[in-house]
């Protein structure tokens, strides 16, 4: 089912629940989902517990008698942690009536198929990789349950979060090039991740395809590729990260991801000529950001499909300028 946005899909999925129900959510969740769970759902009696789902025992510990949904992302945004989706689904399904939802936006359906790993619902922000051209707002849900599909169809009809016909046309166009785009996204991301890992200007790199990634083996097991998202800690502080942003030329400073063009952001801070505020994770409380490692020197890259050498050269000159 197609929806007017990724959050339109999210809200429709959560409306499968009722007041008094409980969600177990990955703690490193998309900022918009975090905001919706904490500031909207709570008002209607649906509570959420955020846990590190990489450690599977945390899932079991967080499940309550009224838990009716588990919300996962893998890779997560922005620290690219990997949850073992098959094992997590088994834990949830050992309890009665828990729906397993996986936000598969970062991987796309080309690199990861959560339904095959035990999920009940997969959602995408089609705005990102699935469309890939940065000209559509859309979300989608996919399920292998006829009962869930019927309920979601009713909610889509009743709540009105439907996309326009033209957006559907554009998304259908974008999906036709998904395979070739994802291959180039991954090719470029691998090259940049390796370059960053060898850079004296970088403290740590997060990319599931690197052997140094803590969940690299899990990623290899459940993904056929590692997509185009790379995050890293630049040596220095928030001001260093801001200097990096001011010197990028091929990469653009923007919050979105998954399009043909390369984008960069600092999830916790943003600066322009007039103001300084948070970017994608503005809705995540500062204390929670610190616990998740979303510090002011964490930079997230959405690596596009441009010439590899141009992207690496841009990253390198911005690193040098930021550290000067």
ZIRA-V74577 format. One line per field, one symbol per residue. ss: DSSP state (h for helix, s for strand, l for the rest). phi: phi as a letter, one per 20 degrees, with the letter a starting at -180 (. if undefined). burial: b if it has 16 or more other C-alpha atoms within 10 Angstrom, else e. A space follows every 10 residues. Layout:
ss=???
phi=???
burial=???
This chain:
ss=lssllhhhhh hhhhllllll lsssssllll hhhhhhhhhl hhhhllssss sllllhhhhh hhllllssss ssslllllll llllhhhhhh hhhlllllss sssllllhhh hllhhhhlll ssssslllll llllllllss sssllhhhhh hhhhhhhhhl llllhhhhhh hhhhhllhhh hhhhhhhhhh hhhhhhhlll lsssssllll lllllhhhhh hhllllllss sssslllhhh hhhhhhhlll lsslllllll llssslllls sllllsslll lllllhhhhh hhlllllsss sslllllhhh hhhhhhhhhh hhhl
phi=.ecfafffff ffffffecgn ecdecgfeeg gffgfffedd ggfdnddcdd cfffeffffg fefdgefcbd dccbfeddel fdefffffff ffffdfmeee dcedgfemff dbcfffdofe cdccefgeff emdlccdacb dcbddfffgf fffffgffen edefgfffff ffffffdgff ffffgfgffg fffffffeef ecebcdbgfe gffgdgffff fdceadmdec cbeffpcfff fffgffdfce fdfaefanef eeccbdgebb ccfdbcbedf dfeeggffgf feneefdedd ddeedffgff ffffgfffff ffef
burial=ebbbbbbbbb bbbbbebeee bbbbbbbbbb bbbbbbbbee beeeebbbbb bbbbebeebb ebbeeebbbb bbbbbbbbbb bbbbbbebbe bbbeeeebbb bbbbbbbbbb bbbbbebbbb bbbbbbbbbb bbbbebbbbb bbbeeeebbe ebbebbeeee bbbeeebbee beebbeebee bbbbbbbbbb ebbeebbeee bbbbbbbbbb eebebbbbbe ebbebbbbbb bbbbbbebeb bbbbbbbbeb bbbbbbbbbb bbbbbbbbbb beeeeeeebb bbbbeeeebe eeebbbbbbb bbbbbbebee bbeebbebbe bbee
